[in-house]
């Protein structure tokens, strides 16, 4: 399956490959440049594995200054650059191209400072998401955004895609928990945006960079918010006879002004897949499942759950099962967090990432089922229902090109449905290459021109992650 196009490699760069490699070897310490073809293979794709390209070389800098030196060199000689965190992108955001130097930040993985007085942590971009919470957990704090890949994904990648997670319903996504970054611009200039204060003066450039998909510069350090752990937390399972009632229940919970920590959705295929993997104790005789987690004191949790249960009964809830121990709670979340990996045990899949208004959940769930059935495929739905961030997993056979093409077409139709319902193409996975050619379905040419003008202000030659986000046709001349 090779339907999504990439920019043609620049002949002037390819012809100078040996010279470029030699120059980068001089710029970086020993062991910080990968350039042998066999050693480049692990960097040819990310979690969007249907597409792959072998990069020209991979730089693995250890400091911000080394990142700056590589970017300055590449900018001077017109060499494209693809930033890379852990390679967990589901939209192809870190897939390289043949004339590009990948700058991977895996060696920059230190927590530089924990400041409890200001409730912040300063970390290098290669620190994994979960490591931040692990570092401060014993002192009663955590970092809120929690993507399913949090064991592996890095803060730099989270910032690039503005990642979310199950618990972002209450605490917000990456942009709501990011206070500052150290950013290396394409010409090697190092700038600091934001800081430890809750708001910074001047234009909100931090808000532009978060979600910029590595096209505005490379983040090497970040200042993130730390949040005090709640007194208690309790996940509860709600089982329904159909997905539409489960979706309507979510709409009414939020509409009533109730904001749990998380509201996650699974349909019957997803329930079976996750239960077989995790043994989480999910009810198997329901068609749809909500995982609702509340937090606070025992009295606060009881009061909030009473209101949620009342709403659920109005929607014909079939099963209400509260976790009775920390072990049960951990298993409930193990099942949900393992959904993507568990699905990969039974089939190849494409994970979509559209976001819709809560009032459209039931409509979009019905439409998703109809679209997938039209293409003769199967789907498992598991997603962040509380903020309408849908993740249908379209199952297919990657060894069958026609099946793969149908899966991609079905995914495109689902994303169009999300936009037509008043939503958008991506909630947390980013545009990458996966959704790039759908941007015109959401935005007018004027909208795209404005966005591309901002991008060009940071990177006039379009060297940073050049094949991503914006349709290849209609771009301004670099």
C-alpha positions, 0 to 999 in steps of 0.5 A: 500500500503506497497511495500517500505521496511524499515529496521527491527527494532533492537530487542536489542533496542525494548527490552529496550524501557522502559529504553530508555524512562526513560533515555530520560525523565531524559535528557530533560525538562518536556514536551519535550518527547512524548512516550505514544502510542496515543500521538505518532500517529501524528509523524507516517508519514509525507506528504508521507502519504501512509507509516507510522510507530510508533516511539519508542519516540519523543524528542522535545528539546529546545536547541542545547545542548539538541539535543546533549545530546539525540544524544550522548545517542542514539549513545552510545546505538545504537538507531536509530534517525529520524530528523523531521522538520514540517513533510511536506516531500513528499518523506517520509524523516521524516517517523520513524521506531519502534526502532527510536527516532524522534528528532523534532525541532519544539520548536527551532523556534526563529530568533536569529539575523538579520544582515542587514550589512552582509545581513544575518539572523541567525535562529533556525532550527524550524523557518518556511520558510515564517517567515524569510521573514515576519520578514524582509519584513518591512525593504525591504528584503526577503529570496528567496527559497519559497517552496509551503509549506513555510507557514509550512515547516521549515528551518531545513527541507529545508536544509535537502532536499535542497528545492527550490521553484517558485522563485529559477530560479533567486535566487537559491535553499537552498544551494545557500542561505545558508551560515552556520549551527550549526550541531550536529554530531551523537556522540553529538559533536557540530560543526559550518560550514560556517559563514557570509562570502560568502565563507568559508575556507577548504572543502565545508562540508556545501555543503555536509550537505545541501541535506544530508536528516538528515543522516550526523547530525542534523542542529539546527541553520542556517545562511541564505542570505537576499536579497533586495526586487526589485523595482517592480515585475510583473507576466504574464500569457501565455496560449498555445494550448498544453503542448509541445509548452509551454515547448518549449517556456520555453526552448527558453526563457532560451536559449535566455539568459533571466532569469525571477524570475520564470517560472511556468507551469500548464497543463489543469487539474492543471489550472482547479483545481487551479482556482476552489480553488483560483479564480486566473483569469487563462484562462480556454480555454487553454491546458497549462499555464506559469506563468512568473514573471519579476522584476526590474524597470518599464522599465526593466520589460517592456523590458524583457516582450517584449522579452518573448512575442516575443518568446511566439508568435513564439510558438503560444501563445493564451493568454497573460495576465499581472497582473494589480495590487498587488491583481491580482499578489497575486491571481496568486501566491495563485493559484500556491502555493495552487496547491498541497492542491487544488488537495488534495480536489478532489483526492489522489495523489502522487507528483513526483519530477524529474528534466530534461534538459530544452531541454527535457521538451516537450519530458518528458511531452509527455512521462509522459502522455503516462505512466499515460495513460498506467496505467489507471490513471490521472495526473495534471502537475504543476512544476518549468519549468524554471529549469526543476523541474517537479511535475506531480501529479498522481491522484488515490484512496488511498482506492483501493490497486491496484489503489495505486500500479498502481500510485506508479508504474507510478511514478517510470516509470516517474522518470526513464524517467527523468533520461533517458532524462539526468535528475535526480530523485529529484530536491527538495523533496529529495530521502527519501524512495520514490525514494530510490530503484530507486537510482541504475537507476541513479547511478552505484554501484561505485557511490553509494559506494562513497556516502555511504562512505561519509555518514559512515564517519559522522555516522559509525553505520548508526543510522541517518535516516537509512531507507532512501536514499540508497537501503537497499541491498548492504550497508556496515556493520555498 
